[in-house]
Amino acid sequence: MNKHGEEKPFVCEYCDLEAACKSTLTNHVQFVHQRLKQFKCEECDYGASRKGDLNKHILEVHTNLKPFECDDCDYKASTNQKLKVHIDAVHRKLKPYKCAQCNYGATQDGNLRRHILTVHMKFRPYKCQECDYSTSRKTQLRRHVKNNHMK
């Protein structure tokens, strides 16, 4: 039993999550640990574990709807959160996410995680089939193949 008196007999084998329903545990394992992305975008190779995330992706990436406007410049964003990040980074010059290994600062935690993986851990999962080139970003691999191997 947890602290609220609710019994949670289903325990994740990968982390300390406890669930009251087996289906909750199954969904957790698939989406968090197996990174199952059952909802696929028809316009690009994006995949999501939840339909709502796919719908958000389509709205933000594949439509030109940008109703959130910056008061200080002509920047427009698809979400209020993206507008806030823009204002903090561009106009307020905030970089609250600091690397513990160097003086790098980031405006978003995801950028700091990517920095640590690629710069300090040398994580390069995208490998060229034609040569030894590898990179941390799929877009960089595509550019490499286009510039170096396509005639």
N, C-alpha and C positions, 0 to 999 in steps of 0.2 A: 504494500500500500504506500501511496505517496503522502505528502504532508497534508493533503486535503481529504484524505480518507478514501481516495479513488484507487481501486486496484488496477495495476498496469502489469499484467503478467508477460507481455511480449517485449523482449529485450533485444536491441540491435546487437549483432555480433561484431560490428565495426566501431561503434561508439557507445556512449552510455545512455542513449535514448531508451525510454520505456514507454510502451504504448498500451492503451486499453483494448484496442482492436487489432486483429492480425492484419487487416487490410491497411490500416494506418502504418504499421511497421513495414509491410510490403512496399507501399508507395514511398516511404522514407528511403528504404534501401535502394530502390530503383532510381529515384530522382537525385538523391544526395551522393550515394556511394558508387552506383553503377553509371551515373550520369546519363540515364536513359532520356532520350529526347524524342518522344513519339509524335510530337506535333511539328511538321516540317513546313517551311515557307515555300510557296510555289514559285517565288520570284528570285530566290537566292538559296544558298546552302545553309541558312540559319535553321536551327532546331531548338525546340523548347520542351520542357517537361510538363508545362501547363499551358492549356489553350489560351488563358488570359495573357500569358507572357508572349505567345505568338501574336495575338491580336495587338498588343502594345508595340511589338517589333514592327508589324506591318504599318501601323499608324505612324510611328516615329521615323521609319526608314523609307518606306515605299510610297508615302503620300507627301504632298508638300504642305500639309497643314501645320502651320507654325503660329499659333495664336498668341504666344507669350512674347511680348516685345520689350526690349531693354530701353529704359528711359534715358540712358547715357550715350547710346550709339544705335546703329540700325540693325543690330543683331536680333534675330527672331528664333524662338525655340519651340519645339513640339511639346515640351512639358515645362511646368513651373520649376521642377527640380533642375532641369538643364539650364534654365535661365539663371537660377540662383548660383549654380556652379560657374557659369559665365561671369556673372557680376563679381563673385568672390575672386576668381582667377584673374580676370582682365582688369577690372576697375579697382578692386580692393587689393590686388596683388597678394592674396593669401595662398599659402602653401602649407596647410596644417599637417600634412602627412610627411614625416621626416624619416629618411633612411638611417638606421642605426650604424651602418657600415661606411657611409660616406656622407657628403654634404648635400645629396639630392633631396629636393622637396617636391611634393606633388599636390595637386589640387584635389585629387580624388584617391581614395584608398586602393581602388583597382589599378590605378597607374603606378602606385608605389609597389604593389604586389608584382606587377609585370616587370618593373625595374629590378626588383630583387631577384626574380626568377631568371631574367635574361642577362643582367649585368654581373651579378654576384654568383649565381648558381649555374650560369652558362646553359640554361635550358633552351634548346633549339629543336622543337619537335617536327618542324616542317623541313623535309629533306628533298633536295633535287634528285630526280631519277637519272639525270644525265651527267652530273658531276658531284663533287664533294660539298657543294654549298648547302648550308643549313641555316635556318633562321627561326626566330620566335613568333613571327607573324605570317599568316597565310598570304596576306596581300604582298608582302615583300618577296615571298617565293614566286608568286604569279608574275610580279614585275621582273624578277631575275630570269625566269624561264622565257618570258616575252623578249627581253633585251638580249639574252645570251644564246638561246637555243632555237628560236623560231626564225625561219627565213622567209 
